[in-house]
Amino acid sequence: MELQNLENVEKTIGAKQTAKALAKGELLTVFVASDCDDTVIKDVLDLCQKYDVPYNRDYSMELLGRHSRIKVKAAAVGVRK
């Protein structure tokens, strides 16, 4: 999935919300910010590996926030099924 498509899909925003949705099996893919502190997104990355959910670390927190249509940066964004 392309980053530009985030504006038009149902999603989770933030590491905590994304981790909860991953644990429930609700996500197709996850975008994780490349400039995020690893301690913030460790749970998200672990859950992606555990549940075999693909993730992308190519974009910054600022870009994830902007394409999610929020006014702040985002550490993680999950695309719902």
N, C-alpha and C positions, 0 to 999 in steps of 0.2 A: 504494500500500500504506500502511496505517495503522501508526503507531508501535507501537500495542498488539499488533499481530500479530508483532512481532519475537521474542516469547517462544516462538513455536510453529514457527518456520521454521529451516531450515539457513542459517547466516550466517557472515560473516567479521567479525572485530572488530579494530579498529585500522587506522591508515592504511597501514602496510606490508603487512599481510595482505590488506587490501582492494585495494590497488594491484596486487599479484601476481595476485589472482583476476580483476581487470578485464582485465589483459593477456592472460590465458588465455581470456577470453570466458565466464567462469563465473557472472556476476552479472546479475540482472534489474533491480535498482535499488540505489541507494546513499543512505544517510543520512549527511550531513556536518554536524558540529556547528557551530552558528551562532557560538559563542564560541571556536572553535579558531583558533589562529594560522595565517594563510594559508600560511606557509612549510611548515607541517607537512602540510597537505593539498593543496598545489599539484599534486603528481603525481596524486593521486586525481581532482581536478577536470579536469586535462588529459586523463587516460585516459577519464573519463566522456564528455567532448566528442569525443574521437577515435573511440571505439567506440559513440557514440550511446546511452549508458546514462543514463536519467533519474536525477537526484539531487535530494535535498530538504535544504534548509538551515534548516529551521524550528525545530529542537530543539537544546537545550543538550547539552554533553558529559555532564553529570550525568544527564539524561533518557535519552540513548542508552545509557549504561552500565547504568542501572537496568532499562530495558526489554530489554536484552540479557542480563540476569541475571548481571552481573558486579559485583564490589564496588568497582570503580574507574570513573573517567570514560572515555569513548571518543570519540576524534576522528572516527572514521568506522565505519560498519557497512554491510556489503554483504549483500544478500539473494541467495542462490544460486538458480540455475535448477532 
